[in-house]
Amino acid sequence: MNAEIEQTLMLKQLLKNRIEQSDGWIPFDLFFNTIMYEPGLGYYSSGSHKIGEGGDFTTAPEISKYFSKAIARQTNRLLTMHAEPSIIEVGAGKGTFAFEYLKELEETGIEINRYYILEISADLKDRQMQLISGLPKSIRDKVTWLESLEMDPVDGILIANEVIDALPFKRFTIENEQICELGITLTNGELEEATKKSSKRLIDEIGLISIQIDRKFEEGFTSEIRLDFQKWFRGISSLINRGSMLFIDYGYVRSDFYRADRSKGNMICHYQNQVIEDPLQNLGYQDISASVDFTQLADTAIEEGFFIDLFTSQGVFLLNEESLNLIDDIDSNELRINEIQKLKQLIMPNQMGDIFKCMILGKGISRDNFEELNQLTHTL
Ligand SMILES: C[S@@+](CC[C@H](N)C(=O)[O-])C[C@H]1O[C@@H](n2cnc3c(N)ncnc32)[C@H](O)[C@@H]1O
């Protein structure tokens, strides 16, 4: 039996056991956690190719090294505020961002104390270590992988590119004018989606959103919510004493996230670079993610004592003079044109430039570090 089929069967059996132990139904977020992160079996925890060329989906650092270099240029001003800044990267994928970002800091003469990586996937951690080992000793010696959130908070910045979209989420739908929770059940021994009466907590949270966006959700409207987001945010933000947190991800402000024409929700599955509708397909072998509700991120951050330093599109954030100069430095015309094409993919509004947003949060530092870019800010 090939390894892919074997892994899928093992995941299916694990899910069946969990469903049987839970009176025949598990919520979507538990299903998601199992198929994405179950040690050794889940999508992120197993050895499948996943990110970048030949994988299931790609991310900005995998498209162009100038993404990471441009972010380094943009974050220089946040690092130089501190005497001995450290960087924490959450969810480092194949390690490509760290590799290029660290090289760029070295080239621009920015001294850092340490570069910490917090990674949930043992498989990706191995790949990151392998890539980082190719950096000069003076740089790679600064990189440390965190085993837990137990460390003294640092001054500096935390960076998370496309991590929130990979966090678990609940799915809900409106049935007979009631908010129902979507989950997974067993029908004739096969996995199937099914709804259940929502918990009071889920009903209250969705009710609050409905008031905020001033719309009663229509019959059949289906969407997502990250109910445990605050807990996750509290954990990672506890690593920062004074400094900034930069989140880049695809998503919307709340009124757009829950827009009536997004009546099927914001979840997306990818298998070998193709969009798949059904989250029950290719178990453990397809990526599942959902857009970020940036209003949730902003509200949570403010509640946890941060201020919003910047909220803009990825296109606007990358398009600054210094980043563009980086491309000008490429000698060969052919290579330069090639890189410009890749950067266009990251910057153009009809590609990743608009749907991907950048949010920078600050704590214990001065405000308005991005005043000029904030004029192009989206309204939260
Ligand atoms: C979509 S990938 C993005 C990877 C990388 N940042 C990039 O841009 O290529 C999501 C990454 O977040 C990691 N991840 C997901 N949940 C996490 C968590 N709770 N803590 C740390 N890493 C997490 C995944 O293992 C993976 O490395």
The ligand as an ORCA input file, in Angstrom:
! r2SCAN-3c Opt
* xyz 0 1
  C       0.991     28.366      5.817
  S       2.459     27.893      6.606
  C       3.434     29.383      6.427
  C       4.895     29.110      6.544
  C       5.834     30.307      6.385
  N       5.583     31.356      7.342
  C       5.785     30.842      4.984
  O       5.353     31.978      4.791
  O       6.201     30.122      4.064
  C       1.996     27.916      8.318
  C       3.149     27.653      9.267
  O       2.702     27.873     10.611
  C       3.045     26.733     11.416
  N       2.089     26.742     12.539
  C       0.767     26.554     12.507
  N       0.226     26.675     13.732
  C       1.241     26.996     14.562
  C       1.335     27.285     15.960
  N       0.262     27.240     16.749
  N       2.548     27.580     16.479
  C       3.650     27.607     15.690
  N       3.639     27.341     14.357
  C       2.444     27.046     13.812
  C       2.973     25.592     10.432
  O       3.596     24.427     10.884
  C       3.687     26.240      9.245
  O       5.085     26.288      9.445
*
